[in-house]
Amino acid sequence: MSKVFPRPPFSRARTRGSRVPDISGDAAPQSGYSIFVGGTSPLTFGGTSAVAPLWAGLTALLVAALGRAVGDINAQL
């Protein structure tokens, strides 16, 4: 739990269980995402720099499939 940011309204009703992220992605550099750079063999990257674009891309696909903006989808996830 953050000592800086308050719990968002959609998770305040939760009273049991561990406090874990609402969403996550594989951020380990060893098992992250294969990226081709300049036509070379793939390099594997991880970390926030890999996971943030992953969620942005998934959200873009969701918007395209629905044909409308989804806004803040944290509560729905």
N, CA, C and O of each residue as an XYZ file, in Angstrom:
308
protein
N       0.846     -1.183      0.000
C       0.000      0.000      0.000
C       0.882      1.232      0.000
O       1.902      1.289      0.686
N       0.480      2.191     -0.762
C       1.229      3.441     -0.828
C       1.056      4.226      0.474
O      -0.029      4.276      1.053
N       2.134      4.821      0.902
C       2.075      5.715      2.051
C       1.854      7.147      1.597
O       1.701      8.052      2.417
N       1.837      7.348      0.281
C       1.706      8.688     -0.286
C       0.328      8.908     -0.898
O      -0.293      9.950     -0.688
N      -0.154      7.909     -1.665
C      -1.412      8.062     -2.389
C      -2.527      7.304     -1.693
O      -2.315      6.174     -1.252
N      -3.724      7.902     -1.583
C      -4.843      7.211     -0.946
C      -5.382      6.098     -1.847
O      -5.152      6.102     -3.057
N      -6.090      5.160     -1.253
C      -6.728      4.113     -2.043
C      -7.780      4.744     -2.934
O      -8.511      5.627     -2.486
N      -7.878      4.313     -4.191
C      -8.912      4.865     -5.072
C     -10.293      4.432     -4.613
O     -10.431      3.392     -3.970
N     -11.315      5.211     -4.931
C     -12.673      4.899     -4.456
C     -13.136      3.493     -4.812
O     -13.828      2.855     -4.018
N     -12.763      2.995     -6.005
C     -13.254      1.684     -6.412
C     -12.645      0.538     -5.608
O     -13.159     -0.579     -5.662
N     -11.576      0.778     -4.872
C     -10.994     -0.303     -4.082
C     -11.157     -0.100     -2.584
O     -10.676     -0.918     -1.800
N     -11.811      0.951     -2.177
C     -11.985      1.203     -0.741
C     -12.908      0.199     -0.077
O     -12.792     -0.046      1.124
N     -13.823     -0.384     -0.837
C     -14.758     -1.344     -0.257
C     -14.083     -2.675      0.046
O     -14.617     -3.482      0.807
N     -12.928     -2.908     -0.535
C     -12.216     -4.162     -0.289
C     -11.640     -4.157      1.127
O     -10.871     -3.268      1.494
N     -12.015     -5.137      1.894
C     -11.525     -5.183      3.272
C     -10.712     -6.432      3.551
O     -10.059     -6.516      4.591
N     -10.734     -7.408      2.648
C     -10.026     -8.657      2.879
C      -8.994     -8.870      1.784
O      -9.070     -8.271      0.712
N      -8.038     -9.725      2.069
C      -7.050    -10.095      1.067
C      -5.865     -9.158      1.043
O      -5.842     -8.120      1.704
N      -4.881     -9.559      0.259
C      -3.672     -8.750      0.174
C      -3.918     -7.517     -0.677
O      -4.847     -7.475     -1.484
N      -3.095     -6.543     -0.491
C      -3.219     -5.312     -1.262
C      -2.184     -5.374     -2.377
O      -1.007     -5.074     -2.174
N      -2.642     -5.765     -3.543
C      -1.770     -5.929     -4.703
C      -2.251     -4.989     -5.813
O      -3.363     -4.467     -5.735
N      -1.437     -4.768     -6.831
C      -1.871     -3.889     -7.923
C      -3.141     -4.412     -8.585
O      -3.378     -5.619     -8.626
N      -3.953     -3.496     -9.103
C      -5.159     -3.896     -9.818
C      -4.810     -4.552    -11.148
O      -5.524     -5.441    -11.612
N      -3.717     -4.115    -11.757
C      -3.238     -4.727    -12.989
C      -1.723     -4.859    -12.884
O      -1.091     -4.203    -12.057
N      -1.161     -5.692    -13.710
C       0.287     -5.823    -13.724
C       0.728     -6.328    -15.091
O      -0.099     -6.684    -15.931
N       2.004     -6.353    -15.296
C       2.595     -6.883    -16.509
C       3.970     -7.424    -16.181
O       4.562     -7.055    -15.166
N       4.475     -8.283    -17.022
C       5.797     -8.871    -16.806
C       6.853     -7.793    -16.984
O       7.087     -7.336    -18.102
N       7.484     -7.386    -15.911
C       8.489     -6.319    -15.965
C       9.905     -6.851    -15.794
O      10.857     -6.072    -15.757
N      10.054     -8.160    -15.690
C      11.385     -8.734    -15.501
C      12.177     -8.672    -16.801
O      11.700     -9.156    -17.827
N      13.359     -8.097    -16.784
C      14.162     -8.034    -18.017
C      14.480     -9.409    -18.602
O      14.647     -9.532    -19.815
N      14.567    -10.445    -17.765
C      14.901    -11.783    -18.237
C      13.758    -12.427    -19.031
O      14.011    -13.220    -19.938
N      12.538    -12.104    -18.709
C      11.387    -12.754    -19.356
C      10.420    -11.743    -19.950
O       9.247    -12.050    -20.162
N      10.903    -10.555    -20.215
C      10.048     -9.469    -20.694
C       9.592     -9.632    -22.134
O       9.016    -10.661    -22.488
N       9.840     -8.643    -22.957
C       9.276     -8.571    -24.298
C      10.383     -8.531    -25.333
O      11.359     -7.796    -25.191
N      10.217     -9.339    -26.385
C      11.190     -9.357    -27.478
C      10.935     -8.171    -28.394
O       9.821     -7.961    -28.874
N      11.984     -7.408    -28.623
C      11.883     -6.207    -29.454
C      12.958     -6.290    -30.531
O      14.128     -6.542    -30.244
N      12.538     -6.073    -31.778
C      13.489     -6.053    -32.882
C      13.937     -4.619    -33.105
O      13.106     -3.724    -33.255
N      15.239     -4.395    -33.130
C      15.796     -3.060    -33.317
C      16.662     -3.084    -34.569
O      17.669     -3.791    -34.617
N      16.277     -2.319    -35.574
C      17.069     -2.230    -36.795
C      17.213     -3.542    -37.533
O      18.239     -3.770    -38.174
N      16.217     -4.416    -37.464
C      16.245     -5.669    -38.186
C      17.167     -6.716    -37.593
O      17.389     -7.757    -38.212
N      17.705     -6.469    -36.417
C      18.601     -7.434    -35.780
C      17.795     -8.517    -35.083
O      16.565     -8.476    -35.061
N      18.492     -9.475    -34.522
C      17.809    -10.501    -33.743
C      17.148     -9.831    -32.543
O      17.594     -8.772    -32.103
N      16.089    -10.437    -32.010
C      15.346     -9.765    -30.942
C      16.168     -9.583    -29.661
O      16.984    -10.426    -29.290
N      15.922     -8.469    -29.019
C      16.481     -8.177    -27.699
C      15.328     -8.257    -26.709
O      14.197     -7.909    -27.049
N      15.596     -8.708    -25.499
C      14.542     -8.819    -24.494
C      14.642     -7.665    -23.512
O      15.701     -7.411    -22.937
N      13.523     -6.967    -23.328
C      13.457     -5.817    -22.430
C      12.341     -6.021    -21.422
O      11.390     -6.758    -21.682
N      12.452     -5.382    -20.294
C      11.409     -5.431    -19.280
C      11.342     -4.107    -18.558
O      11.893     -3.107    -19.019
N      10.672     -4.102    -17.432
C      10.548     -2.893    -16.635
C       9.346     -2.063    -17.027
O       8.591     -2.418    -17.932
N       9.183     -0.956    -16.336
C       8.065     -0.056    -16.601
C       8.062      0.429    -18.043
O       7.004      0.637    -18.636
N       9.245      0.605    -18.599
C       9.345      1.076    -19.979
C       8.769      0.081    -20.969
O       8.462      0.455    -22.101
N       8.616     -1.161    -20.580
C       7.999     -2.168    -21.438
C       6.526     -2.374    -21.092
O       5.695     -2.555    -21.982
N       6.208     -2.346    -19.812
C       4.838     -2.650    -19.388
C       3.873     -1.497    -19.681
O       2.728     -1.743    -20.060
N       4.302     -0.268    -19.516
C       3.401      0.871    -19.785
C       2.932      0.881    -21.239
O       1.738      1.067    -21.474
N       3.816      0.688    -22.233
C       3.332      0.620    -23.620
C       2.449     -0.608    -23.871
O       1.546     -0.556    -24.705
N       2.699     -1.696    -23.167
C       1.850     -2.876    -23.302
C       0.405     -2.523    -22.947
O      -0.514     -2.824    -23.710
N       0.202     -1.885    -21.788
C      -1.154     -1.525    -21.368
C      -1.752     -0.439    -22.252
O      -2.958     -0.437    -22.502
N      -0.929      0.474    -22.724
C      -1.426      1.500    -23.655
C      -1.924      0.841    -24.941
O      -2.978      1.202    -25.464
N      -1.159     -0.127    -25.444
C      -1.564     -0.835    -26.659
C      -2.821     -1.649    -26.460
O      -3.707     -1.643    -27.315
N      -2.913     -2.357    -25.332
C      -4.119     -3.134    -25.052
C      -5.345     -2.235    -24.920
O      -6.432     -2.587    -25.377
N      -5.164     -1.082    -24.296
C      -6.278     -0.139    -24.160
C      -6.684      0.412    -25.522
O      -7.874      0.574    -25.793
N      -5.710      0.701    -26.381
C      -6.016      1.185    -27.738
C      -6.800      0.135    -28.522
O      -7.736      0.473    -29.245
N      -6.423     -1.137    -28.385
C      -7.166     -2.204    -29.058
C      -8.594     -2.304    -28.522
O      -9.531     -2.545    -29.283
N      -8.753     -2.122    -27.232
C     -10.085     -2.149    -26.621
C     -10.942     -1.005    -27.150
O     -12.107     -1.208    -27.489
N     -10.374      0.191    -27.221
C     -11.095      1.357    -27.749
C     -11.503      1.108    -29.200
O     -12.632      1.408    -29.590
N     -10.579      0.556    -30.003
C     -10.886      0.280    -31.405
C     -11.996     -0.763    -31.539
O     -12.875     -0.632    -32.390
N     -11.954     -1.791    -30.704
C     -12.963     -2.848    -30.769
C     -14.341     -2.346    -30.340
O     -15.356     -2.734    -30.918
N     -14.371     -1.481    -29.324
C     -15.649     -0.957    -28.826
C     -16.176      0.203    -29.651
O     -17.379      0.463    -29.685
N     -15.253      0.904    -30.321
C     -15.654      2.073    -31.099
C     -15.969      3.282    -30.238
O     -16.683      4.186    -30.670
N     -15.445      3.302    -29.033
C     -15.670      4.438    -28.135
C     -14.538      4.503    -27.110
O     -13.814      3.530    -26.900
N     -14.404      5.653    -26.487
C     -13.395      5.812    -25.432
C     -13.817      5.009    -24.209
O     -15.007      4.847    -23.939
N     -12.839      4.513    -23.481
C     -13.150      3.749    -22.276
C     -12.903      4.538    -21.003
O     -13.346      4.128    -19.930
N     -12.201      5.665    -21.098
C     -11.933      6.482    -19.920
C     -11.056      5.758    -18.926
O     -10.199      4.965    -19.315
N     -11.257      6.018    -17.654
C     -10.485      5.388    -16.593
C     -11.055      3.981    -16.369
O     -12.119      3.827    -15.770
N     -10.350      2.970    -16.846
C     -10.896      1.613    -16.781
C     -10.431      0.835    -15.553
O     -10.755     -0.346    -15.425
N      -9.690      1.458    -14.658
C      -9.176      0.746    -13.480
C     -10.276      0.063    -12.693
O     -10.128     -1.095    -12.304
N     -11.363      0.750    -12.455
C     -12.437      0.174    -11.646
C     -13.061     -1.030    -12.341
O     -13.483     -1.980    -11.682
N     -13.120     -0.992    -13.665
C     -13.710     -2.091    -14.415
C     -12.795     -3.307    -14.473
O     -13.258     -4.446    -14.516
N     -11.479     -3.046    -14.474
C     -10.532     -4.167    -14.510
C     -10.536     -4.881    -13.180
O      -9.807     -5.856    -13.000
